[in-house]
Amino acid sequence: MKGPDLDRERSERRVTLATFLAEYNDKLPEAFPRASLPLLREYRTRYPGQFKADGLWSLDEHRKRFMDWLPAYLKTLEA
C-alpha cells in the first residue's frame, strides 16, 4: 500500500502569505529571483481573481504563475 504523497499535500495546502513566501523561496535555484512580501502583495493586487475568498496561497496554484510574472515585473521597475 502506498503512503501519503507528502509533496503533493504540501503543494496543495492553502497557506498564509508568510508561509507561502518561505516555501516559495525554499530550495529555489540561485538564478531565480526571490519572492518578498512586497512583491507577493503586488502580485495579489494585480491578480485578485486567482485568490479565493479566504485570500490564501498554495504552491500548486500560485508558484508557477508568480514565477512567470516576477521577471517581467522586475524589468518594469528597472525602466
PDB file of N, CA, C and O in Angstrom:
ATOM      1  N   MET A   1       0.838  -1.188   0.000  1.00  0.00           N
ATOM      2  CA  MET A   1       0.000   0.000   0.000  1.00  0.00           C
ATOM      3  C   MET A   1       0.882   1.249   0.000  1.00  0.00           C
ATOM      4  O   MET A   1       1.894   1.323   0.697  1.00  0.00           O
ATOM      5  N   LYS A   2       0.472   2.204  -0.787  1.00  0.00           N
ATOM      6  CA  LYS A   2       1.214   3.456  -0.908  1.00  0.00           C
ATOM      7  C   LYS A   2       0.933   4.386   0.255  1.00  0.00           C
ATOM      8  O   LYS A   2      -0.202   4.495   0.719  1.00  0.00           O
ATOM      9  N   GLY A   3       1.974   5.054   0.721  1.00  0.00           N
ATOM     10  CA  GLY A   3       1.807   6.053   1.773  1.00  0.00           C
ATOM     11  C   GLY A   3       1.328   7.366   1.185  1.00  0.00           C
ATOM     12  O   GLY A   3       1.187   7.484  -0.032  1.00  0.00           O
ATOM     13  N   PRO A   4       1.082   8.339   2.021  1.00  0.00           N
ATOM     14  CA  PRO A   4       0.609   9.641   1.539  1.00  0.00           C
ATOM     15  C   PRO A   4       1.695  10.342   0.712  1.00  0.00           C
ATOM     16  O   PRO A   4       2.886  10.195   0.986  1.00  0.00           O
ATOM     17  N   ASP A   5       1.282  11.082  -0.273  1.00  0.00           N
ATOM     18  CA  ASP A   5       2.186  11.860  -1.118  1.00  0.00           C
ATOM     19  C   ASP A   5       2.417  13.209  -0.430  1.00  0.00           C
ATOM     20  O   ASP A   5       1.636  14.145  -0.597  1.00  0.00           O
ATOM     21  N   LEU A   6       3.492  13.291   0.337  1.00  0.00           N
ATOM     22  CA  LEU A   6       3.753  14.489   1.142  1.00  0.00           C
ATOM     23  C   LEU A   6       4.033  15.714   0.284  1.00  0.00           C
ATOM     24  O   LEU A   6       3.629  16.821   0.642  1.00  0.00           O
ATOM     25  N   ASP A   7       4.725  15.533  -0.857  1.00  0.00           N
ATOM     26  CA  ASP A   7       4.990  16.673  -1.734  1.00  0.00           C
ATOM     27  C   ASP A   7       3.693  17.232  -2.301  1.00  0.00           C
ATOM     28  O   ASP A   7       3.515  18.448  -2.382  1.00  0.00           O
ATOM     29  N   ARG A   8       2.799  16.349  -2.688  1.00  0.00           N
ATOM     30  CA  ARG A   8       1.513  16.806  -3.222  1.00  0.00           C
ATOM     31  C   ARG A   8       0.705  17.515  -2.140  1.00  0.00           C
ATOM     32  O   ARG A   8       0.120  18.569  -2.388  1.00  0.00           O
ATOM     33  N   GLU A   9       0.673  16.940  -0.948  1.00  0.00           N
ATOM     34  CA  GLU A   9      -0.058  17.567   0.151  1.00  0.00           C
ATOM     35  C   GLU A   9       0.503  18.957   0.445  1.00  0.00           C
ATOM     36  O   GLU A   9      -0.256  19.903   0.655  1.00  0.00           O
ATOM     37  N   ARG A  10       1.824  19.079   0.460  1.00  0.00           N
ATOM     38  CA  ARG A  10       2.473  20.372   0.714  1.00  0.00           C
ATOM     39  C   ARG A  10       2.121  21.362  -0.389  1.00  0.00           C
ATOM     40  O   ARG A  10       1.861  22.535  -0.121  1.00  0.00           O
ATOM     41  N   SER A  11       2.115  20.887  -1.620  1.00  0.00           N
ATOM     42  CA  SER A  11       1.837  21.743  -2.760  1.00  0.00           C
ATOM     43  C   SER A  11       0.390  22.240  -2.773  1.00  0.00           C
ATOM     44  O   SER A  11       0.138  23.388  -3.141  1.00  0.00           O
ATOM     45  N   GLU A  12      -0.544  21.405  -2.383  1.00  0.00           N
ATOM     46  CA  GLU A  12      -1.963  21.758  -2.438  1.00  0.00           C
ATOM     47  C   GLU A  12      -2.476  22.464  -1.190  1.00  0.00           C
ATOM     48  O   GLU A  12      -3.564  23.039  -1.200  1.00  0.00           O
ATOM     49  N   ARG A  13      -1.702  22.421  -0.128  1.00  0.00           N
ATOM     50  CA  ARG A  13      -2.134  23.041   1.127  1.00  0.00           C
ATOM     51  C   ARG A  13      -2.280  24.555   0.951  1.00  0.00           C
ATOM     52  O   ARG A  13      -1.426  25.198   0.341  1.00  0.00           O
ATOM     53  N   ARG A  14      -3.344  25.108   1.477  1.00  0.00           N
ATOM     54  CA  ARG A  14      -3.590  26.550   1.422  1.00  0.00           C
ATOM     55  C   ARG A  14      -2.931  27.190   2.644  1.00  0.00           C
ATOM     56  O   ARG A  14      -3.172  26.785   3.782  1.00  0.00           O
ATOM     57  N   VAL A  15      -2.092  28.199   2.385  1.00  0.00           N
ATOM     58  CA  VAL A  15      -1.266  28.768   3.448  1.00  0.00           C
ATOM     59  C   VAL A  15      -1.334  30.290   3.439  1.00  0.00           C
ATOM     60  O   VAL A  15      -1.823  30.902   2.489  1.00  0.00           O
ATOM     61  N   THR A  16      -0.841  30.877   4.502  1.00  0.00           N
ATOM     62  CA  THR A  16      -0.777  32.331   4.609  1.00  0.00           C
ATOM     63  C   THR A  16       0.313  32.878   3.686  1.00  0.00           C
ATOM     64  O   THR A  16       1.142  32.135   3.161  1.00  0.00           O
ATOM     65  N   LEU A  17       0.285  34.164   3.511  1.00  0.00           N
ATOM     66  CA  LEU A  17       1.283  34.846   2.693  1.00  0.00           C
ATOM     67  C   LEU A  17       2.698  34.566   3.204  1.00  0.00           C
ATOM     68  O   LEU A  17       3.587  34.250   2.414  1.00  0.00           O
ATOM     69  N   ALA A  18       2.910  34.678   4.501  1.00  0.00           N
ATOM     70  CA  ALA A  18       4.241  34.463   5.081  1.00  0.00           C
ATOM     71  C   ALA A  18       4.724  33.029   4.871  1.00  0.00           C
ATOM     72  O   ALA A  18       5.901  32.808   4.587  1.00  0.00           O
ATOM     73  N   THR A  19       3.838  32.071   5.008  1.00  0.00           N
ATOM     74  CA  THR A  19       4.215  30.676   4.801  1.00  0.00           C
ATOM     75  C   THR A  19       4.530  30.426   3.333  1.00  0.00           C
ATOM     76  O   THR A  19       5.496  29.735   3.012  1.00  0.00           O
ATOM     77  N   PHE A  20       3.719  30.987   2.443  1.00  0.00           N
ATOM     78  CA  PHE A  20       3.988  30.845   1.013  1.00  0.00           C
ATOM     79  C   PHE A  20       5.354  31.428   0.672  1.00  0.00           C
ATOM     80  O   PHE A  20       6.121  30.822  -0.076  1.00  0.00           O
ATOM     81  N   LEU A  21       5.655  32.583   1.209  1.00  0.00           N
ATOM     82  CA  LEU A  21       6.951  33.224   0.965  1.00  0.00           C
ATOM     83  C   LEU A  21       8.093  32.286   1.333  1.00  0.00           C
ATOM     84  O   LEU A  21       9.020  32.096   0.544  1.00  0.00           O
ATOM     85  N   ALA A  22       8.035  31.712   2.500  1.00  0.00           N
ATOM     86  CA  ALA A  22       9.100  30.803   2.950  1.00  0.00           C
ATOM     87  C   ALA A  22       9.174  29.564   2.066  1.00  0.00           C
ATOM     88  O   ALA A  22      10.265  29.131   1.693  1.00  0.00           O
ATOM     89  N   GLU A  23       8.023  28.993   1.730  1.00  0.00           N
ATOM     90  CA  GLU A  23       8.011  27.768   0.932  1.00  0.00           C
ATOM     91  C   GLU A  23       8.414  28.050  -0.518  1.00  0.00           C
ATOM     92  O   GLU A  23       9.062  27.217  -1.152  1.00  0.00           O
ATOM     93  N   TYR A  24       8.042  29.200  -1.038  1.00  0.00           N
ATOM     94  CA  TYR A  24       8.421  29.566  -2.400  1.00  0.00           C
ATOM     95  C   TYR A  24       9.938  29.678  -2.514  1.00  0.00           C
ATOM     96  O   TYR A  24      10.535  29.129  -3.440  1.00  0.00           O
ATOM     97  N   ASN A  25      10.549  30.373  -1.592  1.00  0.00           N
ATOM     98  CA  ASN A  25      11.992  30.607  -1.653  1.00  0.00           C
ATOM     99  C   ASN A  25      12.818  29.390  -1.251  1.00  0.00           C
ATOM    100  O   ASN A  25      14.008  29.325  -1.558  1.00  0.00           O
ATOM    101  N   ASP A  26      12.206  28.428  -0.572  1.00  0.00           N
ATOM    102  CA  ASP A  26      12.911  27.229  -0.129  1.00  0.00           C
ATOM    103  C   ASP A  26      13.380  26.412  -1.332  1.00  0.00           C
ATOM    104  O   ASP A  26      12.579  26.026  -2.183  1.00  0.00           O
ATOM    105  N   LYS A  27      14.655  26.160  -1.389  1.00  0.00           N
ATOM    106  CA  LYS A  27      15.271  25.332  -2.436  1.00  0.00           C
ATOM    107  C   LYS A  27      15.124  25.912  -3.841  1.00  0.00           C
ATOM    108  O   LYS A  27      15.240  25.178  -4.823  1.00  0.00           O
ATOM    109  N   LEU A  28      14.875  27.202  -3.950  1.00  0.00           N
ATOM    110  CA  LEU A  28      14.787  27.863  -5.245  1.00  0.00           C
ATOM    111  C   LEU A  28      16.205  28.031  -5.789  1.00  0.00           C
ATOM    112  O   LEU A  28      17.082  28.504  -5.066  1.00  0.00           O
ATOM    113  N   PRO A  29      16.450  27.655  -7.046  1.00  0.00           N
ATOM    114  CA  PRO A  29      17.798  27.837  -7.604  1.00  0.00           C
ATOM    115  C   PRO A  29      18.247  29.294  -7.507  1.00  0.00           C
ATOM    116  O   PRO A  29      17.433  30.212  -7.601  1.00  0.00           O
ATOM    117  N   GLU A  30      19.532  29.491  -7.319  1.00  0.00           N
ATOM    118  CA  GLU A  30      20.059  30.843  -7.129  1.00  0.00           C
ATOM    119  C   GLU A  30      19.790  31.761  -8.308  1.00  0.00           C
ATOM    120  O   GLU A  30      19.702  32.976  -8.127  1.00  0.00           O
ATOM    121  N   ALA A  31      19.656  31.217  -9.505  1.00  0.00           N
ATOM    122  CA  ALA A  31      19.430  32.033 -10.696  1.00  0.00           C
ATOM    123  C   ALA A  31      18.043  32.668 -10.725  1.00  0.00           C
ATOM    124  O   ALA A  31      17.819  33.624 -11.467  1.00  0.00           O
ATOM    125  N   PHE A  32      17.120  32.155  -9.935  1.00  0.00           N
ATOM    126  CA  PHE A  32      15.756  32.668  -9.921  1.00  0.00           C
ATOM    127  C   PHE A  32      15.639  33.811  -8.923  1.00  0.00           C
ATOM    128  O   PHE A  32      16.229  33.764  -7.844  1.00  0.00           O
ATOM    129  N   PRO A  33      14.861  34.856  -9.292  1.00  0.00           N
ATOM    130  CA  PRO A  33      14.650  35.935  -8.328  1.00  0.00           C
ATOM    131  C   PRO A  33      13.807  35.465  -7.150  1.00  0.00           C
ATOM    132  O   PRO A  33      12.872  34.681  -7.316  1.00  0.00           O
ATOM    133  N   ARG A  34      14.137  35.938  -5.995  1.00  0.00           N
ATOM    134  CA  ARG A  34      13.429  35.572  -4.771  1.00  0.00           C
ATOM    135  C   ARG A  34      12.145  36.385  -4.608  1.00  0.00           C
ATOM    136  O   ARG A  34      12.040  37.521  -5.073  1.00  0.00           O
ATOM    137  N   ALA A  35      11.200  35.786  -3.953  1.00  0.00           N
ATOM    138  CA  ALA A  35       9.964  36.481  -3.604  1.00  0.00           C
ATOM    139  C   ALA A  35      10.206  37.296  -2.337  1.00  0.00           C
ATOM    140  O   ALA A  35      11.089  36.988  -1.538  1.00  0.00           O
ATOM    141  N   SER A  36       9.407  38.330  -2.177  1.00  0.00           N
ATOM    142  CA  SER A  36       9.419  39.131  -0.955  1.00  0.00           C
ATOM    143  C   SER A  36       7.969  39.474  -0.637  1.00  0.00           C
ATOM    144  O   SER A  36       7.090  39.338  -1.489  1.00  0.00           O
ATOM    145  N   LEU A  37       7.726  39.915   0.577  1.00  0.00           N
ATOM    146  CA  LEU A  37       6.359  40.287   0.940  1.00  0.00           C
ATOM    147  C   LEU A  37       5.803  41.384   0.026  1.00  0.00           C
ATOM    148  O   LEU A  37       4.669  41.257  -0.437  1.00  0.00           O
ATOM    149  N   PRO A  38       6.557  42.458  -0.252  1.00  0.00           N
ATOM    150  CA  PRO A  38       6.012  43.493  -1.151  1.00  0.00           C
ATOM    151  C   PRO A  38       5.702  42.953  -2.555  1.00  0.00           C
ATOM    152  O   PRO A  38       4.697  43.337  -3.153  1.00  0.00           O
ATOM    153  N   LEU A  39       6.547  42.075  -3.079  1.00  0.00           N
ATOM    154  CA  LEU A  39       6.298  41.515  -4.408  1.00  0.00           C
ATOM    155  C   LEU A  39       5.065  40.616  -4.409  1.00  0.00           C
ATOM    156  O   LEU A  39       4.266  40.660  -5.345  1.00  0.00           O
ATOM    157  N   LEU A  40       4.910  39.815  -3.384  1.00  0.00           N
ATOM    158  CA  LEU A  40       3.738  38.948  -3.301  1.00  0.00           C
ATOM    159  C   LEU A  40       2.463  39.767  -3.131  1.00  0.00           C
ATOM    160  O   LEU A  40       1.426  39.420  -3.697  1.00  0.00           O
ATOM    161  N   ARG A  41       2.528  40.829  -2.373  1.00  0.00           N
ATOM    162  CA  ARG A  41       1.359  41.700  -2.207  1.00  0.00           C
ATOM    163  C   ARG A  41       0.990  42.377  -3.530  1.00  0.00           C
ATOM    164  O   ARG A  41      -0.189  42.496  -3.865  1.00  0.00           O
ATOM    165  N   GLU A  42       1.997  42.814  -4.270  1.00  0.00           N
ATOM    166  CA  GLU A  42       1.754  43.430  -5.580  1.00  0.00           C
ATOM    167  C   GLU A  42       1.099  42.419  -6.526  1.00  0.00           C
ATOM    168  O   GLU A  42       0.151  42.755  -7.236  1.00  0.00           O
ATOM    169  N   TYR A  43       1.596  41.205  -6.533  1.00  0.00           N
ATOM    170  CA  TYR A  43       1.026  40.162  -7.379  1.00  0.00           C
ATOM    171  C   TYR A  43      -0.443  39.928  -7.020  1.00  0.00           C
ATOM    172  O   TYR A  43      -1.295  39.836  -7.904  1.00  0.00           O
ATOM    173  N   ARG A  44      -0.729  39.833  -5.743  1.00  0.00           N
ATOM    174  CA  ARG A  44      -2.109  39.601  -5.298  1.00  0.00           C
ATOM    175  C   ARG A  44      -3.017  40.777  -5.677  1.00  0.00           C
ATOM    176  O   ARG A  44      -4.185  40.577  -6.010  1.00  0.00           O
ATOM    177  N   THR A  45      -2.486  41.987  -5.627  1.00  0.00           N
ATOM    178  CA  THR A  45      -3.254  43.168  -6.024  1.00  0.00           C
ATOM    179  C   THR A  45      -3.570  43.133  -7.519  1.00  0.00           C
ATOM    180  O   THR A  45      -4.676  43.484  -7.930  1.00  0.00           O
ATOM    181  N   ARG A  46      -2.612  42.716  -8.319  1.00  0.00           N
ATOM    182  CA  ARG A  46      -2.796  42.690  -9.767  1.00  0.00           C
ATOM    183  C   ARG A  46      -3.674  41.531 -10.239  1.00  0.00           C
ATOM    184  O   ARG A  46      -4.324  41.635 -11.278  1.00  0.00           O
ATOM    185  N   TYR A  47      -3.699  40.448  -9.499  1.00  0.00           N
ATOM    186  CA  TYR A  47      -4.431  39.241  -9.916  1.00  0.00           C
ATOM    187  C   TYR A  47      -5.364  38.738  -8.811  1.00  0.00           C
ATOM    188  O   TYR A  47      -5.221  37.605  -8.352  1.00  0.00           O
ATOM    189  N   PRO A  48      -6.306  39.559  -8.386  1.00  0.00           N
ATOM    190  CA  PRO A  48      -7.188  39.140  -7.292  1.00  0.00           C
ATOM    191  C   PRO A  48      -8.067  37.935  -7.645  1.00  0.00           C
ATOM    192  O   PRO A  48      -8.500  37.202  -6.756  1.00  0.00           O
ATOM    193  N   GLY A  49      -8.328  37.731  -8.932  1.00  0.00           N
ATOM    194  CA  GLY A  49      -9.157  36.603  -9.348  1.00  0.00           C
ATOM    195  C   GLY A  49      -8.521  35.251  -9.108  1.00  0.00           C
ATOM    196  O   GLY A  49      -9.208  34.230  -9.139  1.00  0.00           O
ATOM    197  N   GLN A  50      -7.224  35.227  -8.872  1.00  0.00           N
ATOM    198  CA  GLN A  50      -6.532  33.963  -8.607  1.00  0.00           C
ATOM    199  C   GLN A  50      -6.638  33.539  -7.152  1.00  0.00           C
ATOM    200  O   GLN A  50      -6.121  32.490  -6.766  1.00  0.00           O
ATOM    201  N   PHE A  51      -7.306  34.348  -6.348  1.00  0.00           N
ATOM    202  CA  PHE A  51      -7.400  34.053  -4.927  1.00  0.00           C
ATOM    203  C   PHE A  51      -8.851  33.855  -4.533  1.00  0.00           C
ATOM    204  O   PHE A  51      -9.735  34.627  -4.907  1.00  0.00           O
ATOM    205  N   LYS A  52      -9.065  32.815  -3.780  1.00  0.00           N
ATOM    206  CA  LYS A  52     -10.410  32.546  -3.283  1.00  0.00           C
ATOM    207  C   LYS A  52     -10.732  33.536  -2.169  1.00  0.00           C
ATOM    208  O   LYS A  52      -9.880  34.327  -1.766  1.00  0.00           O
ATOM    209  N   ALA A  53     -11.929  33.489  -1.688  1.00  0.00           N
ATOM    210  CA  ALA A  53     -12.387  34.424  -0.661  1.00  0.00           C
ATOM    211  C   ALA A  53     -11.501  34.419   0.576  1.00  0.00           C
ATOM    212  O   ALA A  53     -11.411  35.430   1.272  1.00  0.00           O
ATOM    213  N   ASP A  54     -10.847  33.298   0.860  1.00  0.00           N
ATOM    214  CA  ASP A  54     -10.004  33.233   2.058  1.00  0.00           C
ATOM    215  C   ASP A  54      -8.677  33.956   1.876  1.00  0.00           C
ATOM    216  O   ASP A  54      -7.981  34.212   2.859  1.00  0.00           O
ATOM    217  N   GLY A  55      -8.304  34.295   0.628  1.00  0.00           N
ATOM    218  CA  GLY A  55      -7.072  35.031   0.370  1.00  0.00           C
ATOM    219  C   GLY A  55      -5.803  34.234   0.580  1.00  0.00           C
ATOM    220  O   GLY A  55      -4.712  34.804   0.591  1.00  0.00           O
ATOM    221  N   LEU A  56      -5.923  32.926   0.746  1.00  0.00           N
ATOM    222  CA  LEU A  56      -4.751  32.098   0.998  1.00  0.00           C
ATOM    223  C   LEU A  56      -4.052  31.714  -0.305  1.00  0.00           C
ATOM    224  O   LEU A  56      -4.623  31.807  -1.391  1.00  0.00           O
ATOM    225  N   TRP A  57      -2.823  31.287  -0.164  1.00  0.00           N
ATOM    226  CA  TRP A  57      -1.967  30.908  -1.273  1.00  0.00           C
ATOM    227  C   TRP A  57      -1.761  29.394  -1.263  1.00  0.00           C
ATOM    228  O   TRP A  57      -1.963  28.738  -0.241  1.00  0.00           O
ATOM    229  N   SER A  58      -1.362  28.852  -2.402  1.00  0.00           N
ATOM    230  CA  SER A  58      -0.895  27.466  -2.446  1.00  0.00           C
ATOM    231  C   SER A  58       0.204  27.382  -3.501  1.00  0.00           C
ATOM    232  O   SER A  58       0.157  28.073  -4.518  1.00  0.00           O
ATOM    233  N   LEU A  59       1.176  26.542  -3.250  1.00  0.00           N
ATOM    234  CA  LEU A  59       2.249  26.367  -4.224  1.00  0.00           C
ATOM    235  C   LEU A  59       1.681  25.859  -5.543  1.00  0.00           C
ATOM    236  O   LEU A  59       2.120  26.273  -6.616  1.00  0.00           O
ATOM    237  N   ASP A  60       0.714  24.971  -5.462  1.00  0.00           N
ATOM    238  CA  ASP A  60       0.106  24.372  -6.639  1.00  0.00           C
ATOM    239  C   ASP A  60      -0.540  25.432  -7.535  1.00  0.00           C
ATOM    240  O   ASP A  60      -0.373  25.387  -8.754  1.00  0.00           O
ATOM    241  N   GLU A  61      -1.261  26.363  -6.963  1.00  0.00           N
ATOM    242  CA  GLU A  61      -1.989  27.368  -7.736  1.00  0.00           C
ATOM    243  C   GLU A  61      -1.159  28.590  -8.098  1.00  0.00           C
ATOM    244  O   GLU A  61      -1.355  29.167  -9.168  1.00  0.00           O
ATOM    245  N   HIS A  62      -0.247  28.995  -7.243  1.00  0.00           N
ATOM    246  CA  HIS A  62       0.380  30.302  -7.403  1.00  0.00           C
ATOM    247  C   HIS A  62       1.866  30.305  -7.711  1.00  0.00           C
ATOM    248  O   HIS A  62       2.357  31.292  -8.258  1.00  0.00           O
ATOM    249  N   ARG A  63       2.600  29.267  -7.393  1.00  0.00           N
ATOM    250  CA  ARG A  63       4.057  29.319  -7.556  1.00  0.00           C
ATOM    251  C   ARG A  63       4.468  29.564  -9.001  1.00  0.00           C
ATOM    252  O   ARG A  63       5.217  30.503  -9.272  1.00  0.00           O
ATOM    253  N   LYS A  64       4.000  28.752  -9.922  1.00  0.00           N
ATOM    254  CA  LYS A  64       4.398  28.892 -11.331  1.00  0.00           C
ATOM    255  C   LYS A  64       3.947  30.234 -11.894  1.00  0.00           C
ATOM    256  O   LYS A  64       4.707  30.899 -12.598  1.00  0.00           O
ATOM    257  N   ARG A  65       2.735  30.628 -11.592  1.00  0.00           N
ATOM    258  CA  ARG A  65       2.224  31.905 -12.101  1.00  0.00           C
ATOM    259  C   ARG A  65       3.047  33.078 -11.580  1.00  0.00           C
ATOM    260  O   ARG A  65       3.383  33.992 -12.333  1.00  0.00           O
ATOM    261  N   PHE A  66       3.369  33.048 -10.290  1.00  0.00           N
ATOM    262  CA  PHE A  66       4.186  34.114  -9.717  1.00  0.00           C
ATOM    263  C   PHE A  66       5.580  34.084 -10.324  1.00  0.00           C
ATOM    264  O   PHE A  66       6.149  35.131 -10.633  1.00  0.00           O
ATOM    265  N   MET A  67       6.126  32.898 -10.494  1.00  0.00           N
ATOM    266  CA  MET A  67       7.472  32.734 -11.045  1.00  0.00           C
ATOM    267  C   MET A  67       7.538  33.285 -12.478  1.00  0.00           C
ATOM    268  O   MET A  67       8.549  33.864 -12.876  1.00  0.00           O
ATOM    269  N   ASP A  68       6.471  33.105 -13.239  1.00  0.00           N
ATOM    270  CA  ASP A  68       6.429  33.627 -14.609  1.00  0.00           C
ATOM    271  C   ASP A  68       6.262  35.146 -14.630  1.00  0.00           C
ATOM    272  O   ASP A  68       6.840  35.822 -15.481  1.00  0.00           O
ATOM    273  N   TRP A  69       5.485  35.677 -13.710  1.00  0.00           N
ATOM    274  CA  TRP A  69       5.206  37.105 -13.651  1.00  0.00           C
ATOM    275  C   TRP A  69       6.393  37.921 -13.132  1.00  0.00           C
ATOM    276  O   TRP A  69       6.632  39.033 -13.602  1.00  0.00           O
ATOM    277  N   LEU A  70       7.116  37.387 -12.191  1.00  0.00           N
ATOM    278  CA  LEU A  70       8.127  38.145 -11.455  1.00  0.00           C
ATOM    279  C   LEU A  70       9.217  38.766 -12.331  1.00  0.00           C
ATOM    280  O   LEU A  70       9.476  39.959 -12.172  1.00  0.00           O
ATOM    281  N   PRO A  71       9.870  38.048 -13.238  1.00  0.00           N
ATOM    282  CA  PRO A  71      10.938  38.696 -14.028  1.00  0.00           C
ATOM    283  C   PRO A  71      10.434  39.874 -14.863  1.00  0.00           C
ATOM    284  O   PRO A  71      11.102  40.905 -14.949  1.00  0.00           O
ATOM    285  N   ALA A  72       9.262  39.724 -15.476  1.00  0.00           N
ATOM    286  CA  ALA A  72       8.720  40.823 -16.279  1.00  0.00           C
ATOM    287  C   ALA A  72       8.404  42.028 -15.396  1.00  0.00           C
ATOM    288  O   ALA A  72       8.661  43.168 -15.782  1.00  0.00           O
ATOM    289  N   TYR A  73       7.853  41.778 -14.227  1.00  0.00           N
ATOM    290  CA  TYR A  73       7.537  42.877 -13.312  1.00  0.00           C
ATOM    291  C   TYR A  73       8.826  43.575 -12.853  1.00  0.00           C
ATOM    292  O   TYR A  73       8.877  44.804 -12.798  1.00  0.00           O
ATOM    293  N   LEU A  74       9.839  42.816 -12.532  1.00  0.00           N
ATOM    294  CA  LEU A  74      11.089  43.410 -12.082  1.00  0.00           C
ATOM    295  C   LEU A  74      11.721  44.273 -13.186  1.00  0.00           C
ATOM    296  O   LEU A  74      12.357  45.285 -12.892  1.00  0.00           O
ATOM    297  N   LYS A  75      11.547  43.876 -14.445  1.00  0.00           N
ATOM    298  CA  LYS A  75      12.058  44.680 -15.550  1.00  0.00           C
ATOM    299  C   LYS A  75      11.343  46.021 -15.643  1.00  0.00           C
ATOM    300  O   LYS A  75      11.956  47.027 -16.002  1.00  0.00           O
ATOM    301  N   THR A  76      10.047  46.046 -15.323  1.00  0.00           N
ATOM    302  CA  THR A  76       9.314  47.319 -15.364  1.00  0.00           C
ATOM    303  C   THR A  76       9.823  48.269 -14.283  1.00  0.00           C
ATOM    304  O   THR A  76       9.753  49.487 -14.451  1.00  0.00           O
ATOM    305  N   LEU A  77      10.327  47.736 -13.191  1.00  0.00           N
ATOM    306  CA  LEU A  77      10.851  48.572 -12.116  1.00  0.00           C
ATOM    307  C   LEU A  77      12.198  49.185 -12.510  1.00  0.00           C
ATOM    308  O   LEU A  77      12.562  50.257 -12.029  1.00  0.00           O
ATOM    309  N   GLU A  78      12.933  48.498 -13.387  1.00  0.00           N
ATOM    310  CA  GLU A  78      14.244  48.981 -13.826  1.00  0.00           C
ATOM    311  C   GLU A  78      14.108  50.106 -14.835  1.00  0.00           C
ATOM    312  O   GLU A  78      14.995  50.952 -14.946  1.00  0.00           O
ATOM    313  N   ALA A  79      13.016  50.123 -15.564  1.00  0.00           N
ATOM    314  CA  ALA A  79      12.831  51.118 -16.647  1.00  0.00           C
ATOM    315  C   ALA A  79      12.598  52.507 -16.106  1.00  0.00           C
ATOM    316  O   ALA A  79      12.426  53.450 -16.879  1.00  0.00           O
TER     317      ALA A  79
END
